[in-house]
Amino acid sequence: MYGRKAFQLVKELASGEKGQLTPYNSDLFDQVTAECSQHHLELQSLIRKIQEEGLDVQTTRNSEHYGSLIHHLALVRNKRCLMAYVHNRAEIIRSLIWKVGPVLPQEIQERLSHTEEEYFKRHSAALQSCMSRLDLDLTVDMVPPKDPYIQVRVLDDIGVVLSDDKTTNFARHSMHFLKRTDAEQFISRGLMEELTG
Amino acid sequence: MTSESASTPGIDGDYEALISTTDVELLKRAWRNEKAAPEILHFESALIQRIRGQIQLMEETVEEFSGSGIDPLSVSLYQMDLDRTQYLLRSYLRIRLQKIEKYIFHISNNSEVQSRLSGQEKGFARRCTEDMERHLEESVLSKLPDNYRDILKQSIISEENDMVPEPHLDTFVVCKSRRFLGPFQLDGSDELLEMKPDDLCIIHYKSIRERVQEGEIDLV
């Protein structure tokens, strides 16, 4: 049945967890593009038949016309599904750039196609360049501030970090009293947690 | 509402003179409107410029205070205020950039919307468009047959761009007016609506769009 495979692609998108990427399904993607080429060939041969019979392609309404219309509509539907697949994944990738920054953790990177990795790098660079022209880091301060300083506990070994005027050793399980904006990038990557109360 | 703004900021002057509460209030309002509106609004360039100057002044003041023996509680209160203003500024700019990312083709094809962006945002929008076009072409369009390779049209026989995601202007928003607004007609219905100051209403964004842009109605 026409459009089944494209439908499966879109379903994969919809059924995944919100904001999470499933591995890029290049097999299914290629199958859909192959189907598109097939539709196009059929479409062209039907149009040719109309022309061979000496009829006007624009206004004829015979079975070849309707056959070619079906192929055209199926092709266009496949195109919309493919575009939606790529577009929505790109949206998730952009939200990751805001949350996690310019370097992706390994398990997420494995799920991207090669072009998506390129897009990720290019878009990160675009964002960085915009922020540096504004002279403001827009990826910190994601929640309204309650306290200027917060207490954090380090979850993973970060090692020695140079900040402003001192070096601190962020060893696992150690607790620190940091400026909120400094701690935010570690918290969003899961390397630290905020201690409340 | 008083209309004084920080025009003579002396470092040794009163702290209140450094932070114009009016400007922060304006920023808060601009931020709220931007957050609630489905489309991108006009960039408040004068306001943002003033706020950035004031933030810089506040930072210098706080540094001075923390070295000069003023009690740490006061210093942390000033710091808190500074943090809050910085959060508003960052969030305002961030929300706008995210809207640009989301509706990038709509923005690049619509010169009226483009006129609402700041200079840096326009540059960012240009790069976003290029990146997205390239990404879509490499992943999808290059693999499709000839007449179906356009990014914005479904195929060569589409009469207009039919694949551009646009902001949903008929979402419902909560809004209130600052003064009495005479009866005006709502889009798409014969009802007339009157708004008294501080009344909360839930309406289609489309109906109050111009009034939001002119500052008569605020989104909540």
Chai-1 contact restraints between the chains, C-beta under 6 A:
chainA,res_idxA,chainB,res_idxB,connection_type,confidence,min_distance_angstrom,max_distance_angstrom,comment,restraint_id
A,T33,B,K143,contact,1.0,0.0,6.0,A-B,restraint_1
A,C36,B,L144,contact,1.0,0.0,6.0,A-B,restraint_2
A,H40,B,P145,contact,1.0,0.0,6.0,A-B,restraint_3
A,V76,B,Q154,contact,1.0,0.0,6.0,A-B,restraint_4
A,V76,B,S155,contact,1.0,0.0,6.0,A-B,restraint_5
A,K79,B,Y148,contact,1.0,0.0,6.0,A-B,restraint_6
A,L82,B,V140,contact,1.0,0.0,6.0,A-B,restraint_7
A,M83,B,V140,contact,1.0,0.0,6.0,A-B,restraint_8
A,V86,B,S139,contact,1.0,0.0,6.0,A-B,restraint_9
A,V86,B,V140,contact,1.0,0.0,6.0,A-B,restraint_10
A,R94,B,E101,contact,1.0,0.0,6.0,A-B,restraint_11
A,T115,B,E138,contact,1.0,0.0,6.0,A-B,restraint_12
A,T115,B,S139,contact,1.0,0.0,6.0,A-B,restraint_13
A,Y119,B,H135,contact,1.0,0.0,6.0,A-B,restraint_14
A,R122,B,D131,contact,1.0,0.0,6.0,A-B,restraint_15
A,H123,B,D131,contact,1.0,0.0,6.0,A-B,restraint_16
A,A126,B,R127,contact,1.0,0.0,6.0,A-B,restraint_17
A,C130,B,Q120,contact,1.0,0.0,6.0,A-B,restraint_18
A,C130,B,F124,contact,1.0,0.0,6.0,A-B,restraint_19
A,R133,B,Q120,contact,1.0,0.0,6.0,A-B,restraint_20
A,L134,B,Q120,contact,1.0,0.0,6.0,A-B,restraint_21
A,L138,B,R90,contact,1.0,0.0,6.0,A-B,restraint_22
A,L138,B,L93,contact,1.0,0.0,6.0,A-B,restraint_23
A,L138,B,R94,contact,1.0,0.0,6.0,A-B,restraint_24
A,D141,B,Y87,contact,1.0,0.0,6.0,A-B,restraint_25
A,D141,B,R90,contact,1.0,0.0,6.0,A-B,restraint_26
A,P144,B,Y87,contact,1.0,0.0,6.0,A-B,restraint_27
A,P145,B,D83,contact,1.0,0.0,6.0,A-B,restraint_28
A,P145,B,Y87,contact,1.0,0.0,6.0,A-B,restraint_29
A,P148,B,Q79,contact,1.0,0.0,6.0,A-B,restraint_30
A,P148,B,M80,contact,1.0,0.0,6.0,A-B,restraint_31
A,P148,B,D83,contact,1.0,0.0,6.0,A-B,restraint_32
